[in-house]
Amino acid sequence: MRIYLDYNATAPPAPGVVEAVARAMTGDFGNASSIHGDGQRAKAVLDDARTALAALVGAAAQDLVFTSGGTEAINLALRGAFEAGQALGRRRVVTSALEHEAGLHTAKALATLGADIVVVPALPSGLVDLDAMRAAVTRGTAVVSLMLANNEIGTIQPVAELSQVCSANGALLHSDAVQAAGKVPVSVEALGVDLLSVSAHKFGGPKGVGALWIRRGVKLTAQATGGRQERSRRAGTENVAGAAGAGVAAEFARGHLARQPAIAALRDELERSLLTIAGTMVNGGAVPRVPNTTNITFDGVEAESLLIALDLEGIAVSTGSACSSGTLEPSHVLRAMGVSGPRARQALRFSLGPGTTAEEIAVVSERVPALISRLRKLGRTAEALR
């Protein structure tokens, strides 16, 4: 029996997704840009998927651009907004130290192209320093980017509170909603954003498909040039099969938002159980979080060792972002919160989903304490032998 608690890395396919992808690959395989019947059937599949995905974020379908995933959507938002703004004399890009590496590394790349990058620090709570972020926005700012929900600790960032200062300074506001869509209600209008990125595989869709919502009238420089697909915002033949699966997953996620409190209850039960272990603490637990995520530090235990031990027990968790797996560096999110030294390497992320059961949480709650005890003893023994 495998217990999967790594939904933030990728979610299992939602009901109907695999069938939708297969149907698009076999029966609706035409090129959505072709004018014959096969092409128009593919276009209809693409249009339906766009409508479903737009509904998940409270947007109009025609303003949604399909991409190859969240990373491309973030790149299109930041690079496209910077290039369009640079032509008007706007060179500043403001973001936070909590962002996914897709955002942070893109900002770093833009610095080599002449961008003035401001990375705003985080507070120990796991929220961005909102006052510092507001202060960083000037008339020379092209784009401000703040994720809606953090992928490692789940904290929900105050995106809507930036809208007014961005608007007053003529800066575009982008939010990475990859870890929020499908877990909490998302509305582009309520957030007041100009750009919003999502990724299908985080809520049960296929990997390799995502989207960027672009507010109508926003000028954005296309990054993939060629044909006129996606209203000339992103050239290239559309991934109809991936979009079909994304649409089904979006409908499922939207229809099951009401179940999120039950998922939160399971997450809270897991926390209550694990916090009875001496030397444990929840990172970011004092502020609003997405319902499915908890990040827990276990003093005296290397997170990677615990992850491997849990995997051998049939339990899948992570030490943070899957995109950073294999690195020897501690979590940049925890470091941004002021967690330093060995503690930055002692945290595990547990992320739940619609398939998580109370029985699974009970099994994890039972097995983790024994593993912690064993690993701490091994650590003390190794220290004594040095």
Buried (B, 14 or more C-beta within 10 A) or exposed (E): EEBBBBBBBBBEBBEBBEEBBEBBEEEBBBBBBBEEEBBBBBBEBBBBBBBBBBBBBBBBBEBBBBBBBBBBBBBBBBBBBBBBBBEEEBBBBBBBBBBBBBBBBBBEBBEEEEBBBBBBBBBEBBBBBBEBBBEBBBEBBBBBBBBBBBBBBBBBBBBBBBBEBBBEBBBBBBBBBBBBBBBBBBEBEEBBBBBBBBBBBBBBBBBBBBBBBBBEEBEBBBBBEEEEBBEEBBBBEBBBBBBBBBBBBBBBBBEBBEEBEBBBEBBBBBBEBBBEBEEBBBBBBEBBBBBBBBBBBBBBBBBBBBBEBBEEBEBBBBBBBBBBEEEEEBBBBBBBBEBEEEBBBBBBBBBBBBBBEEEBBBBBBEBBBEBBEBBBEEBEEEEEEE
